[in-house]
Structures are given as C-alpha cells and as structure tokens.
C-alpha cells in the first residue's frame, strides 16, 4: 500500500448550523505526502502552516457521508489514527475542514441529530434537505481549487 495520500483542505470558510454546512470555503489540495510519518502534533503544525492560522480546530469528514453524519474532530493521537485509517480506506483521499472561529460544531451536530430524532410528523428539516444543501455547497466552491504539491517538513 502506498503510504502517501491526498487531503482536500477546506479553510477560511465558516461552519453554520441548521443544517450543518461549511460556508464559503477556499479549497487546497495537498497530495503526495506521507502523513503516517507525522505524529498528531506534527500534522497539526503542518496544517496550521498551510492555512496560515495558529488558532484552529481541525475536522475531517468520513467519505461518502454528509457533514452531519460524518464530521469528526481531530483532537489527539487517537483521532489522528482514525483519520489516517479513513483516508487510506478511501483510496488515499480525505477532506479536512478548518474552523478558524472556534465554533461548537460538534454540539450543533448533536442538536441537529437530537432534533431529527425527536420530531413527530412532517417538518422542513428532513434528510433530503440536508443532503441537497450540503451537495449544493460542495459544488458551489469547486472552482476555487488550488493544487499544491508539498512535502513534509
């Protein structure tokens, strides 16, 4: 198995709730980097240099999942191992989302899931609306792609 893989870094945007989306991102594709050779702290330092911001929360999204169902936070070495495993299981590609504003993103997701689970009857907040909005937002920012070939430190 090739130890190098590609991350799509979504940054300078903002998470917004109801439904959870990452609004107005700049996308940067970083490929051909061996992230397994980095520790969690080295990876976070690497990402901070990429996005030129030292105060960030870093998230990744499980492949083929919406942000609501697949977003995971990267807070420690265990999270980093799960991130790497998900990337390698997805053919060496995974999406990162950078929160520059320190929003309570995971709380927003928990509230959305709790609300959907407790709603009886018809509502405007169904899964189809979530999927449509997430898909539209993803397509909307594709033209901003910037491909950068970088090597680890």
Secondary structure, DSSP 8 states (H G I E B T S, - for coil): --S-EEEEEEES-EEETTTTEEES-EEEEEEEE-GGGS-HHHHHHHHHHHHT-SS-EEEEE-TT--HHHHEEE--SHHHHHHHHHHHHHTTSEEEEEEESS---HHHHHHHHHHHHHH--S--S--HHHHHHHHHHHHHHTGGG-EEEE----
